[in-house]
Amino acid sequence: MKRLRALILRLCGMFFKNRREQEIADEIESHLQLHIEDNLRAGMTLEQARREALLKLGGLEQTKQNYRERGTVPAFEALSHDVRFALRQLRKRPGFAFTAVLVLALGIGASTAIFSAVNPILFRPLPYPQARRIMMVWESRRGGAPFDAAFATFQGLSERTRSFESLAVMKPWQPAMIANREPQRIEGQQVSSAYFRTLGITPALGRDFTAADDLYRGPKVVILSDGLWRTLFAADPAIIGRQITLDDNSYTVLGVMPRGFENVLAPGAQIWAPLQYNPALPLDGREWGHHLLMIGRLRAGVSREQAQNESTAILQQLGQIYAQGYNNSGGPSSYALVYRLQDDLTRSVRPVLLAILGAVVLVLLMACVNVTNLLLARGAQRRAEFAMRAALGANRRRLLQQLLTESLMLAAIAGLIGIVLANGGVRLLVALSPADLPRLDAIRVDNGVLLFALTITTLVGLVVGLVPALQASHNDPQSGLQQVSRTSTHHQQRTRRVLVVAEVAIALMLLVSAGLLLRSIRRLFAIPPGFDPSHLLTMQVQEYGRAADNDAASARFFEQALQAVRDVPGVESAAFTSQLPLSGEDEGNSLQFESYPSEKAIGAFRYEVSPGYSETMRIPLIRGRLLNQHDDAKAPGAVLISETLAKRLFPNGDAIGQRVHMGPDLGRVDAPWHTVVGVVGDVKQWSLALNEGEAFYVTPTQWAWVDSTQSLVVRTHGDPAALAPVIRAAIWSINKDEVIVRVTTMESLVAASEAQRHFALVLFEAFALVGLILAATGIYGVLSGSVTERTREIGVRAALGASPANILHLILLQGMTLAGIGVAIGLLGAIAASRALLTLLFGISPLDPLTYAGVIAVLAAVAAIACWIPARRAAQVNPAITLRAE
Amino acid sequence: MGDKTDVWQGTLALMVLKTLETMGPLHGYGIARRIEQTSGHLLSLNYGTLYPALLRLEQEGFIASEWGTSDNNRKAKFYKLTRAGRKQLEKEARGWEQAAAIVGRFLAPGGERA
């Protein structure tokens, strides 16, 4: 305790230096005076008296120094002295300080920003209690991909499982609501009653769903998100128990979720209602459809594998019990796949994020190498200073401490700027990020990120400082003091060359990665999507609140709206479709052709389109005719199929005229047949990278129902985006309550469909550019330093008859050799790096020769420029002047 | 000066505390003189070493200081014992007496066998 008290007082002592100094002086002075007076009284002369007093004291300055040291903490004193000295040194060389700080700040800022994006997604646990026990449960058939769960599976599993403490299923729900007099679509979820319990979160206000809420045809109740409660209901605590109107139905508010609740399974969801499926599992019900996401919370001590094995056994059992029900939706599942929720959510983005993290580490490494190089060069210039200090008695430890303080100061300033940069960078990242990046809201500069920044700043400070400090501190003071010539030691030169080689190698790795990604994206966007995306405006129209069975009203509305849109000046043509290519929608349905046995149903993308859709999209007609306005409810059913589907089923080219049952008509003997009237080109629905071209097109009047959410496509004469407000107004002129969302051009939809690759590309391009600049400045720095140090040698060469061309050649060769070695090493690194990028590449080999050749050419050109400037300076050295200067 | 003993660290603090207890508030010079006198001039004290020791005692809270005026009207810094200092003095004095007694027994003729 008393030690601590003393230490605190001593630390405080450092801050009131002047006052303390004065007190010490006063006290010692008064001591001396008292002593002298005594001595005088004892009969000494004044001279003797003073001398005796000083002797007895033990020296004035030593006493003061001892006194002073007890007053403060000497080690800290030295440190604060070093810090001030370091700052002075930096201020003396603003160019050097600016460059070093800027380079480090960029490195620290970039890696901090990337870390803040990667941390919540890949490393930090999900924001739920015991999040590692929350699992995603999928169904699967032998060797197949996981697919969504059916309600029957969920119910059977819930009744039988011993591995899960609770299970829940959910599906998206977008109720419409009139808020502020405008129709709004609210993102939400329909969930089984244990949803929030499985996540481990309870409402902040009101109560959670219970089993009694999730009954077939049960009460209409909802739980609100904190955000919705605040924006639409002014955070009114009396909301609980109140009625709100959604889709023309009245719902009772049960609860409000806590403010910080992060719903990772549907980040946009603002409202939740119970699922209310039929536990009696009627054979023709949606209870057999595979369209629900299932999550479960493991019991303590149960492993993922155990849960998966047990669930698989239960699923196989259910398959036998409910064979008939499952056969209505493609047969029973044979496996349950149980994945940790976090792994499941991040699986698709993990390769991108890891690749970006890797790239930013390389950038940081380059920044460090660059600054190390700068510090080495500085060290060479300051050799005389270090030698002087060593000669005056500074030991090696003291010199090391001082130099490391300097590099840590550099890093600290850079770290501060880096954090500011990271703050901006994070915002940029979020703006750039692909839509499917999970936990977007959790990406920010928080304490964890600051800690990370602090750690790398310290590491960077030590790393960049250590080599130069060791080199500077073990110089022999004598040779340093003499400073006959300004050649640095061979040792130092070698270190700097090694660093330049490292820089070139890293730059090559970054450039090759960026090049491969760039070529992949080029390849992807060169793939025709199957339609012409230019001059196309799209928007989704979601019908508000009409009862589901009122198909006639829906159809009338869409028809009138289409007519209104076609009348807008500047519109060439327009059509509605139930799903839009490359928009993220993917709805399939089944087809069963007359000429194929009835158990051979085929799944294909279903497009319910208004006549004129193919013309508006410019989807080419291969054979037959397109759909037209005569294909209505009264006419015989007509259907278009895609080329791939036609080729696979009817390889002899006899697709036209084939008869087919579709969707709900499947297996109904009495249902009327539709006839294939035309074959159209394939369209990319999921992604440009995937060939999933099997599709069919049918008009709404000839399909079993009218989709209440449809996408409008408009081909315009001029800029499509400019027409958006007029077209929206045209739709609202028919019915002002319609919800219109996702207004965008087809071209941006196509671009957004490759958002992940694009995201990676943008970042890699930025990193590669930074890498290139750093490598160039590195080569330039080393060579120009070397030219300065070799001025005398070059002068002698010139005096002895070397022509400027000879000297130019000499220096160029020196620089290009370094670049060459760097390229050779970098190639090996790039080959390894490209393997890591494999999942992001498309249509090219990771060893794509064109990319490698191009990158080497660019790097060589940049290196040549960086060498040429110092080489030319060397060639212009005037031998007479240099030799005289010596 | 060969027969004079150097003051070793640790004992100086005890002497300072004891001096302040007997003498009341006193300035540095006074403390130094008093210690020399009490030791019967057997101790050789570099007066300069006294000040860091005083500062340390003050930092530890055993003594407090205050500027005042000496007998002959000179400005000086006076030190006085605090309550904590009094306790510390008792503790250290007891410790010393014990140690001295033990060592004394060893050195007494035939002490080891007793």
Interface residues (C-beta under 8 A of the other chain):
Chain A: K2 R3 R5 A6 L9 R10 E23 I24 D26 E27 I28 S30 H31 Q33 L34 H35 E37 D38 K56 L57 G58 G59 Q62 T63 N66 Y67 E69 R70 G71
Chain B: H27 G28 Y29 G30 R33 N46 Y47 G48 T49 Y51 P52 L55 R56 Q59 E60 G61 S70 N72 R74 K75 A76 K77
